[in-house]
């Protein structure tokens, strides 16, 4: 990143956006990275959606599709008449046994556990259980290197917070 004439941005493939930003583009893709307080992560859908929203609504990008280059590969976000459509790599979680300390870390029984590329997905008894969780983050850090998504069926299709140490 460089600062030039009071404008912050990247040199490689830069594209001026108004008079405040230079939007980095390399081969048509915008580099995008995400970090927790302790590590860089391969993918964060909420942050990607927020980035797209800011680029479209605050910065004034007018392209129909944003193309991001990330550690998890190419991600695409399109503006639609009703919001945004995101295209991310598929992750096919596989069932695994619940490791020692996992239920204690979440503070609730786990009905099923799956592992994906980066995270665990824990299924708990009810949506109310998910909403009331107060996990022990120090124990979660010892159970999984990145995080645990927790879900349960309820009146809505799903409720899935992600707990990252």
C-alpha positions as CSV (number, residue, x, y, z in Angstrom):
1,X,0.0,0.0,0.0
2,X,1.3,3.4,-0.8
3,X,0.2,7.0,0.1
4,X,0.4,9.5,-2.8
5,X,-1.0,13.0,-2.8
6,X,-3.1,12.1,0.2
7,X,-4.7,9.1,-1.6
8,X,-4.1,5.7,-0.1
9,X,-4.2,2.6,-2.3
10,X,-2.2,0.0,-4.2
11,X,0.1,0.6,-7.1
12,X,-0.5,-2.6,-9.1
13,X,-3.5,-2.1,-11.4
14,X,-4.9,0.8,-9.5
15,X,-8.2,2.3,-10.5
16,X,-9.2,5.8,-9.1
17,X,-12.4,5.9,-7.1
18,X,-13.6,9.5,-6.6
19,X,-10.8,11.5,-5.0
20,X,-10.4,9.4,-1.9
21,X,-9.4,5.8,-2.9
22,X,-7.4,3.8,-5.3
23,X,-9.1,0.4,-5.8
24,X,-6.5,-2.3,-6.3
25,X,-7.1,-4.6,-9.2
26,X,-4.8,-7.4,-10.4
27,X,-6.0,-9.1,-13.6
28,X,-9.5,-7.7,-12.9
29,X,-9.7,-8.9,-9.3
30,X,-9.7,-6.9,-6.0
31,X,-7.3,-8.5,-3.4
32,X,-9.3,-9.1,-0.2
33,X,-8.1,-10.5,3.2
34,X,-9.7,-11.1,6.6
35,X,-8.2,-11.3,10.1
36,X,-9.3,-12.3,13.5
37,X,-7.4,-10.8,16.5
38,X,-5.0,-13.7,16.3
39,X,-4.8,-15.0,12.7
40,X,-5.6,-14.4,9.0
41,X,-8.6,-16.5,7.8
42,X,-9.2,-17.9,4.4
43,X,-12.9,-16.9,4.0
44,X,-15.4,-14.6,5.7
45,X,-18.7,-14.2,4.0
46,X,-20.1,-11.5,6.2
47,X,-17.0,-9.3,5.7
48,X,-17.1,-9.9,1.9
49,X,-20.7,-8.8,1.8
50,X,-19.9,-5.7,3.9
51,X,-17.0,-4.9,1.6
52,X,-19.2,-5.2,-1.5
53,X,-21.8,-3.0,0.1
54,X,-19.3,-0.3,1.0
55,X,-17.8,-0.4,-2.5
56,X,-21.2,-0.1,-4.1
57,X,-23.0,2.3,-1.7
58,X,-20.3,4.4,-0.2
59,X,-17.4,4.4,-2.7
60,X,-19.5,4.5,-5.8
61,X,-18.3,1.4,-7.7
62,X,-20.7,0.9,-10.7
63,X,-19.7,-2.5,-12.1
64,X,-22.4,-5.1,-12.0
65,X,-20.0,-7.7,-10.5
66,X,-17.2,-7.4,-8.0
67,X,-14.4,-10.0,-8.3
68,X,-12.3,-10.6,-5.3
69,X,-9.0,-12.6,-5.1
70,X,-8.7,-14.3,-1.7
71,X,-6.8,-17.1,0.1
72,X,-9.9,-19.3,-0.6
73,X,-9.9,-18.5,-4.3
74,X,-12.0,-16.2,-6.5
75,X,-15.2,-14.8,-4.9
76,X,-17.9,-12.9,-6.8
77,X,-20.5,-10.5,-5.6
78,X,-23.2,-9.1,-8.0
79,X,-25.6,-6.3,-7.3
80,X,-29.2,-7.3,-8.0
81,X,-32.5,-5.5,-7.9
82,X,-33.1,-6.7,-4.3
83,X,-29.6,-6.8,-2.9
84,X,-26.5,-8.9,-3.6
85,X,-25.8,-12.4,-4.9
86,X,-22.6,-14.0,-3.7
87,X,-20.7,-16.9,-5.3
88,X,-18.3,-18.7,-3.0
89,X,-16.4,-22.0,-3.1
90,X,-18.4,-25.0,-2.0
91,X,-17.5,-26.6,1.4
92,X,-18.8,-30.1,2.0
93,X,-18.6,-30.8,5.8
94,X,-18.0,-34.3,6.9
95,X,-19.4,-35.8,10.1
96,X,-16.9,-36.4,12.9
97,X,-16.9,-37.5,16.5
98,X,-17.2,-34.8,19.1
99,X,-13.7,-34.2,20.5
100,X,-13.1,-34.1,24.3
101,X,-13.7,-30.6,25.7
102,X,-16.0,-29.4,22.8
103,X,-19.3,-29.6,24.7
104,X,-17.6,-27.9,27.7
105,X,-16.3,-25.2,25.4
106,X,-19.8,-24.5,24.1
107,X,-21.5,-25.1,27.3
108,X,-24.2,-27.3,25.8
109,X,-24.7,-30.9,24.4
110,X,-23.9,-31.4,20.7
111,X,-26.2,-33.5,18.7
112,X,-23.9,-33.8,15.6
113,X,-20.5,-32.3,14.6
114,X,-19.1,-31.8,11.1
115,X,-15.7,-30.5,9.9
116,X,-15.4,-28.3,6.9
117,X,-12.3,-26.7,5.2
118,X,-11.8,-24.2,8.0
119,X,-14.4,-24.7,10.8
120,X,-16.4,-27.1,12.8
121,X,-20.2,-27.0,12.5
122,X,-21.9,-28.1,15.7
123,X,-25.7,-28.9,15.8
124,X,-27.3,-28.3,19.1
125,X,-30.9,-29.1,20.3
126,X,-32.7,-25.9,19.7
127,X,-32.5,-22.4,18.3
128,X,-33.0,-21.1,21.8
129,X,-29.9,-23.0,22.8
130,X,-27.9,-21.3,20.1
131,X,-29.2,-17.8,21.0
132,X,-28.3,-18.4,24.7
133,X,-24.8,-19.7,24.2
134,X,-22.0,-18.2,26.2
135,X,-19.0,-20.2,25.0
136,X,-15.7,-20.3,26.8
137,X,-13.4,-18.8,24.1
138,X,-10.2,-20.0,25.7
139,X,-11.6,-23.6,25.6
140,X,-12.7,-23.1,22.0
141,X,-9.2,-22.0,21.1
142,X,-8.0,-25.4,22.5
143,X,-10.6,-27.4,20.6
144,X,-10.2,-25.9,17.1
145,X,-7.6,-23.7,15.5
146,X,-10.1,-21.4,13.8
147,X,-13.7,-21.6,15.0
148,X,-17.0,-23.3,15.6
149,X,-20.2,-22.5,13.8
150,X,-23.2,-23.5,15.9
151,X,-26.7,-24.2,14.4
152,X,-30.1,-25.7,15.2
153,X,-33.4,-25.8,13.5
154,X,-36.0,-23.3,14.5
155,X,-38.8,-21.2,13.1
156,X,-36.2,-19.7,10.7
157,X,-34.2,-21.9,8.4
158,X,-31.2,-21.6,10.6
159,X,-29.4,-19.6,13.2
160,X,-25.6,-19.9,12.9
161,X,-23.2,-17.8,15.0
162,X,-19.5,-18.4,14.4
163,X,-17.2,-18.3,17.5
164,X,-13.6,-17.5,16.7
165,X,-11.0,-17.4,19.4
